[in-house]
Amino acid sequence: MSSGYASGEHRLFVPPEASPFVKWAGGKAQLLKQLETLLPATLGRYVEPFLGGGAMFLHLHNSDRLGRGAILGDRNAELVNCYRVVQDAKALGELVERLERHSRHVMEPDYFYRVRAWDREAGFATKRGAVERAARTIYLNHTCYNGLYRLNKSGQFNVPYGKWARPPRVFDEANLWACHRALEGVELREAGFEACLEWARKGDFVYLDPPYHPLSATSSFTTYTGSEFRERHQRRLAEVFGELDARGCLLMQSNSATPLIRRLYKGYRIETVLAARAISCKGGGRGKVEEVVVVNY
């Protein structure tokens, strides 16, 4: 059992609950109360191949509902690298130091664009190293426009600097250590969703939170890894869902309440939840949008 203090030079009190340390489009923090009512009574091993901000995983950890271990994956190499750095106590200490340096420049757009340009360098991953790359990702995530994570077709981060009246907070050291504690013993994998067919076994609880099927041709935002998540990927995901169902896994998926998604999962239990989403580019265009939760139990 953790003492509540981080290791290293700083005797920092670690809160009992962890929250996502990155912002992520479609994050589930606001929906957790609704999703909680749809969870199975008991959870086996937890498997999540679209990790993103990790809100569901952290919620289950905080409520002491995780079963016997967890496998967390995502196709986004830089995101998975962040989790691996936070998982390692020594690396996390170094990460905090680098984030403190970045935090001194949060109101400097020129600094933002210099750091953003690192992934245009030859040999970026090796040259910068895991800790420096993780610090860059978290810094950009909290200082860019709307906290988006978007890559161009060359796999380079291309979100512009945000508009800030006051300095944004880049990181919460205590929360990073709480996330470190939550990630102890967790398997982290950089892979696409189909790989969960290799990971999952009977009795596992698999939570699927893919890039959503767009509500309209103009509402799509699915480029987190340099390649879009298209209709063919939604159809393949439905096939994977069926294979995992046949294997005896407990499955929950969040997605848009579109006719395609309802057709793909016809025959399964489909529940509706309400999420606060931006539904137009105008300030008044935010409201409650229906989403579906598909379960096989």
N, C-alpha and C positions, 0 to 999 in steps of 0.2 A: 504494500500500500504506500502511495506517495506521501511524503511528509507535507506536501503543499508548497515546497520551496524548489526553485530551479537550481540545478547544479551549476558550478562555476563560481566566478567572483561575486556575483550579485545574489544575495539571499532574498529572492523575490517571491512574494506570496503568489501562488498559482490558484486561480479560482477553480471551484469544483466543476464548473461547466465550461466547455469549449464552444466557440462559435466560429464560423468560416473566416479564414484570414485573407481570402480573396473575394472580390465581388464577381458574380458570374451571372450572365444573362439567363433568365429562367430559373434562378436559384429558388430553392424550396422553403426558405426560412419562413415566409409569410403563410405558407400552406400547411405547416407541420401539425397544427391543431386539427385541421380537417383530415389530413392523411393518417394521423394517429388512430382515428376511429376505424380506419380501413385496414390496419395492420393485422396479421394473423395473431392468434392468442399466444402462441409460442414461436420463437425464432430459432432456427438452426444456425449454421454458419452463414454469415452475411456476405453477399457478393454484389458488387456494384461496378458495372463496366463503363458508365458515363459519370465519372466522379464529380467534375466541375468543382463547385465550392464545398461539396461534402456535407451539406446541411442535414440530410437524412442520416448519414453515418454518425455525425456528431450528436444528433438528437438521440439516437439509439444508445450511443455511448453514455451520454449524460443521464439518461433514464435507466441505465444499467440493464438494458434489454438485449444487448448483443449476445449472440449465442457463443458457440465455440470457435472463436476466431473470425477473421474477415479477410476478403480479397478485394482490393480496390484498384480499378484500372481506368485508363483514359488514353485516347490516341494522342493527346496533346503532350508532346515531349517536355516542354518547358513547365507545364503544370505539374506533371508527375515528378519532375526534378524538384520542384518546390516542396512537395510532400516528402520526398526522400530526405531533403536537407532538414526539414522540420522534425522528421522522425529521428534523426541522429543528433544526440545531445551536443557533441563537440561542434558539429557543423552548424547547429542552431545558434550556439554562442557567437560564432563568426558571422552568421547571417544578421544577427541583431546589430553587431558593430557596423556592418556595411549599410544596413537600413538607417542607422542613426546618421551616417554620412549623407545619404541621399536626402534625408529629411531636412537637412540644412538648406536645400535648394528647391523646395517644392513650389516656390513662387517665381521660378526662373524658367521660362519656356525654352530658352536656348539650351540650358542644361538638359531638360527633358528630351529635346530632339537629338542631342549628342548621345545620350544613353540609349534612346530608341534605335539609333543607327548602328548599335553594336552588332546586331544580327545581320548586317550587310557586310561585315568583315569576313575575310576568308578564314576558315577554321574557327569560327565563333565559339562553338561548343567546347573545343579543347583549349583555346586561347583564354577564355574567360573563366572556365572552371565552374563546378556545380554551385558553389555558394554564391559567387558573383552573379551567375545567371539567375539564381533564385531571387536574390535581392533586386535585380533589375526587373524581373517579372512582377514582383509585389509592388515595387515603387511605381512602375508604369501603370499597373492596374488601379492604383489609388490616386493617380494624378492625371490620368488621361480623361478624355471626354466621356462622361456618363459611366465610367468604370467598365467600359466595353473591353472584350478581348476579341480582336479580329486580326486575321492574317491575310495578306495578299496571296496571289497564286504562287509566289516564290517562297511562301512560308515565312514572310517577314511581317513583324508587328507594324500596323499602319494606322492606328487610331491617333488622332491629333491630341494635343494638350488640352486639358479642360479649362473652363472659365471659372476662376475661383475668386470670390470676394475676400475669403479668409483662407489661411493655409490649411489644406486638407491633411488629415492624419494618415500617415503612410502605414503605420503598424502599431500593434498593441503587444508589447513584449510579454506581459502576463498571459495574454490569450495564446500567443505562440507556444508558450511552455505548456499551457493546458492542452493544446492540440498535439504537442509532442507526447504528452501522457496518453492521449486517446489513441495515438498511432502505434503505441508499443505493441509489438507482436503481430502487427498487421502486414500482410503481403501487398506490396505496391507493384503494379505492372503497367508498362506502357504498351498498349495494344488496343485494337478495335473491338467492337462489341461481339463480333463472331467468336473471338477467343474465349468468351465465357462458356462456350460449348466444351472447351478443354478444361475449364476450371470447375464448373458446377457439377454437383452430384445430388443424388436423391436426398431430400430433406433440407437442402440449402434454401435460404430466403434470398431471392434475386430481385433487386430493385433496379428498374430501367428508367432512366430519365434522359431520353435522347433529345437532340435538337428537334424542336416541334415541327410537325407538318404545318406549313403556313396557312393562315386563315384566308389569305388572298394572295394574288400574284405580287402585290407591292408590300406585303407585310413580312416577307421572309428575311430571317437573319440566322444563317446556319453555318457561317464560315469561321469556325473556331480553330481549325487545324490546317488551313490552306486549301481545303477541298470541301465543297458543299455537301450537305446531307440531303439528298434528293429523294424523290418518290420511290425510286428503285431501292434505296436504302431502307425506307420505311417498310417496303414489302419484304425485303430480306429479314428485317428485324422481326416482322410478324412470323416468318418461318422459324427463326431462332426461338421465338417465344413458344411456338408449338412444339419444337423439339425439346425444350427445357420442361415444358408441361408434361410431355410423355415420359420424361426421365424421372418425374416425381418431385421437381423443385416447386417451391411456393413462389409465385411471381406477382409482382406489382409493377405496373408501368404508368407513368404520367405522360400525357400528350395532349394535343389540341383536340377540341370537340368538332372535328371536321367529318364530313360524310365518308371520306376515305378511311380514316382511322376507325370509325364505327363499323365499316364493312370488313376491314381486315381482322377485327377482333370479334366479329359476330359469333355468338356461341359462348363467349366468356362473359363474366359479370362486369358490367361497365357502370361506374358511378360518376356523378358529376360534382365538381367542386368549383368554387368561384375564386378567381385570382385577380388582384389589382394589377393591371397591365396598361402600358401605354398603347392606346388604340388609334392614335393619330399623332401627327407632328405638332399639333397645336397644344397649348397649355391645358385647355379644357378637355383634351382628348384622352384623359385617363379615367378608367372606370373598371367595373367588375366584368371579367371575361370568363366564360365557361371553359373549363378544361375537363378532360376525362381521366379517370383512373381505372385501369383494366387490371383485374385480379383473376386468378384461376382457383380460388378457394372460397 
